[in-house]
Amino acid sequence: MNFRLHGFGQASTVSAFALACAVLAGCGGGEEARSSGTTASASPAIETAAAAAVNDEKPQALRKVLRRYTKKGITAVSLSPDGSSVAVSRADGTVRVLDAGSLVDVEKFSAKLDTVAAGVAFSNNGKYLGVVGRDSDVHVYNIASANKLYTLHGHEHPIRTIAQSPNGALIATAGDETRVMLWNSATGKLARILSGHTGFVNSVAFSPDGTLLASADAEARILVWKVGTGKLIHTLRGHADEVYAIAFHPGGKVLASAGADGQVLMWDLDSGVRTKAFEGHKKPARSIAFSPDGNTLASGGEDGQIMVWNAATGMLDKQLTASGSPVNSLVFGGKNKNLLFAGSDDNRFVRWNVASGIGK
């Protein structure tokens, strides 16, 4: 997310909606951009039409998988681009930014939504934080001042996940709709809507080079798209139930997934074929993350267990346990391959040393 703040001083004379469009790709309306890559207009009238189209898309298959957002405690964890800070969102709506080394508050940043804060993502320069929640909006904060800059409106239903492209040019948002929205942060317009899901979208992730976007849904499918064209290149099937989380290998050619069926799977993105199944979780697997060097894969279970795998062999290296509460989010710390942050349903936020197996 490359938040643009040019012209910020004129806020008093410009509507919040217009400012939001100028700062972050998040509220630009537009006719649904199909595979051709049509760029959306920011016209409010067209935005209303697009929103109505989303609202009308309620196939029977979607109704069958409508599920309440049941996460409690910590819902998401995000690492700043330079690895110095970590953002933590909670189901009570609070969002904190901590120092990744000491886990103390950074400039006492604190924010609170009036609903569940479901996902967080840093801007490309690490100065701003995007927060999504069950109110269907994208909230943008200045981390240094802890001020809320904008509330961006675009989705018609609650949002579950947010991701930034590596270069900050695009953000992706998705949730209780069957579409993934891509926003152009340079123009403040809706760049593309990706259609293909028939269930809620729980997780989105960009490949390290930004050329691919993967999205995982409540109907046990993972869709992989070409970002530049919006073309769907793979539909990955292998889970027997809802897919909760996905993560790209740092090399960009491999994707890992975790699901309600307890499976942790690895996929080759050149062929679209499943290459590994990691055996160990006895309960649903809710979260997943690769280490910076790609040698280690961590997955968090609904029973509170964190499995640490050798990504190359698929063998279980160790098992970490902080509590019996579901592990909702995992992220490795910057360049430190042994630093792992975990957020759980019981509000525990643990900084693990993977090598020693010690968490605090």
C-alpha positions, 0 to 999 in steps of 0.5 A: 500500500503506497498511501499518497498524502499529497494535498492533505492540507486541503482536507477541510475543503474536500469531502472525505470520500474524495480525499480517500480516493486520492490517498489510497486505492480503496473507494474508487468506483467502477464498472467491474473490470474483467479479464481484460484489465479495464481500469475502473472509474471513480464516478460515484454513480458507477461505484453504486452500480458496482456495489449493487452488482456485488450485493446481488451476487448471492448464488445458492452455493454462497448461501450454503457457506455463509458462516459467522466470523468466529475468531476471538482475541487476536485476529491478525498480525502484520510485519512492517516492510523493514521488520522493525514493527509488528501490528496486531489486530483484535476481535474487540476492534483494537489495533496496536503497533509493537517494536518487533524486538522488544514488543513494547509500544511504538510511539504508543500507537493505539486504534479502535474500530467499533467492530471486529478488526479482521486484518492489518497491513503496513503501507509500503514505507511503513508509515501508515497502517490499513485496517479492515474489519466487519464494518466493510470499510478500510481504515487508514491510520498514521502510525506516528500520530495514531490519527485516523486519516480516512475511512474508505468505502468500497465493499458491501459486505464485511472484509476478512483479509487485506494484503499489499503488493511488494512494490506498494502499487496495489492492495487486495481486499476480500471477505464475505463476498465472492470477489477479490478487489484490487485497488490502484494506490497511485490513482485511487481507483479500483483497478480490477475485480477478480471473480471466480469464488463461490464462497467467502474469501478468507485469505489473500496473498501476493507473490514476492515479485507481485506478479501473482495473487492467490485467494483462498475461500470457504469452499475449499478452493484456492484461486491463483491470478495473474495480477497484470491481466487478472487472468485466472491461471490455477484453481487449486483443489485438495482441501476437504473443507474451508481454506483459512490461510495461504502463504507464498514461499519467498522464491515465489513458485510455491504456495502453502495452505492451511484449512479447516480439514487440518491439512497443510498443503504445498503447491507448485505454481508452475503446474498447479499441482499439490506437491506435499501434505504435512501430517500433524494437525489433529484439529483445523489449521488456521494460520501459516507462514514461511521463514524468510529463507523459505526453509521453514514452514510454520502452521498454527492449529485450532488446538493451540499447537504450532507445527514447525516443518522442514519445508523441503522434506515435509518433516516435522521439526518441532511443536510449539505450544503456548496455550490451548487456544486457536492460533489465528495468525503467524508471521516470521520476523524480517530477516531473522529466520528463527523469530516467529510471532503468533496471535491466538484466540485468547489474546496471547501474543507470543514472540517465539525463538523457533530454534530454541522453542522458547516463547515469551 
